[in-house]
Amino acid sequence: MAELTIDGDDVVLRMSRLERLESVHGDLRVPLSAIRSIEVLEDAHEPVDRGFKVGERLPGVSEVATIHRAGKSIFAVVHRDTPRGVRLVLDGAANDEWIVGCADPEGVKNRIEGH
C-alpha cells in the first residue's frame, strides 16, 4: 500500500511493487516547499473519476494512475480499503496534484504540515 513519508526536505510517495507496475511509475518525490496545500478527502476516488488515465483503474475499487484532466496532471493511488485520503496540490513538480488514499488522512496531513 502506498505511503507518504518525509525524507529530509522531501515528501516521498512510496508504492508497493504492484502499485509501481499498475501505475507504470516508480516512487515519487517532491520538495516540501513544492506543496501549496494539503486537504483531507472523504472520497479520494471522486476527484480521479474523470479524465485520461495512464495506469490501472477499476472505478470505485482502485485507481493507481496518472490522470490528465483540464490541463492538470494528477497522480493517484487509491484503493477500496482506503477510500479516504489526502490531496497535495503541488507547484513546480511533474504532477499538479497527488491524491493518496490512506487509513488516517488527518494524521498524514498533520505530519506533513508539521515539517
C-alpha positions as YAML, in Angstrom:
chain: A
units: angstrom
residues:
- id: 1
  name: MET
  ca: [0.00, 0.00, 0.00]
- id: 2
  name: ALA
  ca: [1.24, 3.49, -0.88]
- id: 3
  name: GLU
  ca: [2.60, 5.64, 1.91]
- id: 4
  name: LEU
  ca: [3.62, 9.29, 2.15]
- id: 5
  name: THR
  ca: [6.84, 9.75, 4.12]
- id: 6
  name: ILE
  ca: [9.19, 12.62, 4.92]
- id: 7
  name: ASP
  ca: [12.82, 12.18, 3.87]
- id: 8
  name: GLY
  ca: [14.89, 15.23, 4.75]
- id: 9
  name: ASP
  ca: [13.31, 18.19, 2.94]
- id: 10
  name: ASP
  ca: [11.23, 15.97, 0.63]
- id: 11
  name: VAL
  ca: [7.88, 14.22, 0.68]
- id: 12
  name: VAL
  ca: [8.16, 10.75, -0.82]
- id: 13
  name: LEU
  ca: [5.27, 8.68, -2.15]
- id: 14
  name: ARG
  ca: [6.44, 5.10, -1.69]
- id: 15
  name: MET
  ca: [4.46, 2.45, -3.51]
- id: 16
  name: SER
  ca: [4.36, -1.31, -3.38]
- id: 17
  name: ARG
  ca: [5.86, -3.28, -6.24]
- id: 18
  name: LEU
  ca: [2.36, -3.98, -7.58]
- id: 19
  name: GLU
  ca: [1.39, -0.30, -7.42]
- id: 20
  name: ARG
  ca: [4.55, 0.65, -9.31]
- id: 21
  name: LEU
  ca: [3.63, -1.87, -12.02]
- id: 22
  name: GLU
  ca: [-0.02, -0.74, -12.14]
- id: 23
  name: SER
  ca: [0.90, 2.92, -12.40]
- id: 24
  name: VAL
  ca: [3.77, 2.39, -14.84]
- id: 25
  name: HIS
  ca: [5.73, 4.61, -12.47]
- id: 26
  name: GLY
  ca: [8.30, 4.47, -9.71]
- id: 27
  name: ASP
  ca: [8.13, 6.08, -6.30]
- id: 28
  name: LEU
  ca: [7.64, 9.86, -6.43]
- id: 29
  name: ARG
  ca: [9.48, 12.62, -4.57]
- id: 30
  name: VAL
  ca: [8.92, 16.38, -4.27]
- id: 31
  name: PRO
  ca: [10.43, 19.03, -2.01]
- id: 32
  name: LEU
  ca: [8.24, 20.05, 0.94]
- id: 33
  name: SER
  ca: [8.46, 23.57, -0.48]
- id: 34
  name: ALA
  ca: [6.53, 22.41, -3.58]
- id: 35
  name: ILE
  ca: [3.39, 21.70, -1.52]
- id: 36
  name: ARG
  ca: [0.93, 24.57, -1.93]
- id: 37
  name: SER
  ca: [-1.88, 22.96, 0.07]
- id: 38
  name: ILE
  ca: [-2.96, 19.66, 1.55]
- id: 39
  name: GLU
  ca: [-6.52, 18.63, 2.29]
- id: 40
  name: VAL
  ca: [-8.33, 15.60, 3.66]
- id: 41
  name: LEU
  ca: [-10.71, 13.94, 1.17]
- id: 42
  name: GLU
  ca: [-13.67, 11.91, 2.40]
- id: 43
  name: ASP
  ca: [-13.91, 10.26, -1.05]
- id: 44
  name: ALA
  ca: [-10.48, 10.07, -2.66]
- id: 45
  name: HIS
  ca: [-11.93, 8.16, -5.64]
- id: 46
  name: GLU
  ca: [-14.17, 11.02, -6.78]
- id: 47
  name: PRO
  ca: [-11.51, 13.52, -7.99]
- id: 48
  name: VAL
  ca: [-9.99, 10.90, -10.30]
- id: 49
  name: ASP
  ca: [-13.22, 9.56, -11.81]
- id: 50
  name: ARG
  ca: [-12.86, 11.67, -14.96]
- id: 51
  name: GLY
  ca: [-10.03, 12.26, -17.37]
- id: 52
  name: PHE
  ca: [-7.49, 10.34, -19.44]
- id: 53
  name: LYS
  ca: [-5.71, 7.77, -17.29]
- id: 54
  name: VAL
  ca: [-2.33, 6.11, -17.70]
- id: 55
  name: GLY
  ca: [-2.20, 3.17, -15.32]
- id: 56
  name: GLU
  ca: [-4.72, 0.91, -13.60]
- id: 57
  name: ARG
  ca: [-8.31, 1.92, -12.89]
- id: 58
  name: LEU
  ca: [-11.28, -0.06, -11.64]
- id: 59
  name: PRO
  ca: [-13.95, 2.61, -10.89]
- id: 60
  name: GLY
  ca: [-14.66, 2.89, -7.17]
- id: 61
  name: VAL
  ca: [-12.30, 0.00, -6.44]
- id: 62
  name: SER
  ca: [-8.79, 1.08, -7.31]
- id: 63
  name: GLU
  ca: [-7.04, 3.89, -9.13]
- id: 64
  name: VAL
  ca: [-3.27, 3.73, -9.46]
- id: 65
  name: ALA
  ca: [-2.62, 6.05, -12.35]
- id: 66
  name: THR
  ca: [-1.72, 9.43, -13.73]
- id: 67
  name: ILE
  ca: [-4.88, 11.28, -14.71]
- id: 68
  name: HIS
  ca: [-4.82, 14.11, -17.26]
- id: 69
  name: ARG
  ca: [-7.82, 16.41, -16.95]
- id: 70
  name: ALA
  ca: [-8.47, 20.09, -17.66]
- id: 71
  name: GLY
  ca: [-4.79, 20.82, -18.23]
- id: 72
  name: LYS
  ca: [-3.76, 19.14, -14.95]
- id: 73
  name: SER
  ca: [-1.69, 16.07, -14.24]
- id: 74
  name: ILE
  ca: [-2.91, 14.21, -11.14]
- id: 75
  name: PHE
  ca: [-1.16, 11.15, -9.76]
- id: 76
  name: ALA
  ca: [-3.50, 8.95, -7.71]
- id: 77
  name: VAL
  ca: [-3.10, 5.87, -5.56]
- id: 78
  name: VAL
  ca: [-6.49, 4.99, -4.04]
- id: 79
  name: HIS
  ca: [-7.86, 1.57, -3.10]
- id: 80
  name: ARG
  ca: [-11.19, 0.22, -1.86]
- id: 81
  name: ASP
  ca: [-9.79, -0.29, 1.66]
- id: 82
  name: THR
  ca: [-8.51, 3.33, 1.77]
- id: 83
  name: PRO
  ca: [-11.36, 5.39, 0.28]
- id: 84
  name: ARG
  ca: [-10.46, 8.45, 2.35]
- id: 85
  name: GLY
  ca: [-7.23, 10.21, 1.60]
- id: 86
  name: VAL
  ca: [-5.26, 13.39, 1.08]
- id: 87
  name: ARG
  ca: [-4.81, 15.73, -1.85]
- id: 88
  name: LEU
  ca: [-1.47, 17.50, -2.15]
- id: 89
  name: VAL
  ca: [-1.56, 20.48, -4.52]
- id: 90
  name: LEU
  ca: [1.94, 20.94, -5.90]
- id: 91
  name: ASP
  ca: [3.83, 23.74, -7.62]
- id: 92
  name: GLY
  ca: [6.83, 23.19, -9.87]
- id: 93
  name: ALA
  ca: [6.53, 19.39, -9.79]
- id: 94
  name: ALA
  ca: [5.92, 16.84, -12.55]
- id: 95
  name: ASN
  ca: [2.32, 16.46, -11.30]
- id: 96
  name: ASP
  ca: [-0.05, 19.26, -10.29]
- id: 97
  name: GLU
  ca: [-1.59, 17.08, -7.57]
- id: 98
  name: TRP
  ca: [-1.13, 13.81, -5.73]
- id: 99
  name: ILE
  ca: [-4.18, 12.04, -4.36]
- id: 100
  name: VAL
  ca: [-3.30, 9.26, -1.94]
- id: 101
  name: GLY
  ca: [-5.75, 7.01, -0.11]
- id: 102
  name: CYS
  ca: [-4.77, 6.36, 3.50]
- id: 103
  name: ALA
  ca: [-6.23, 4.96, 6.72]
- id: 104
  name: ASP
  ca: [-5.50, 8.14, 8.72]
- id: 105
  name: PRO
  ca: [-5.57, 11.13, 6.37]
- id: 106
  name: GLU
  ca: [-5.74, 13.62, 9.24]
- id: 107
  name: GLY
  ca: [-2.55, 12.15, 10.71]
- id: 108
  name: VAL
  ca: [-0.79, 12.25, 7.34]
- id: 109
  name: LYS
  ca: [-1.84, 15.87, 6.82]
- id: 110
  name: ASN
  ca: [-0.64, 16.87, 10.30]
- id: 111
  name: ARG
  ca: [2.71, 15.08, 9.85]
- id: 112
  name: ILE
  ca: [3.41, 16.82, 6.53]
- id: 113
  name: GLU
  ca: [2.27, 20.24, 7.75]
- id: 114
  name: GLY
  ca: [4.43, 19.82, 10.86]
- id: 115
  name: HIS
  ca: [7.65, 19.80, 8.83]
...
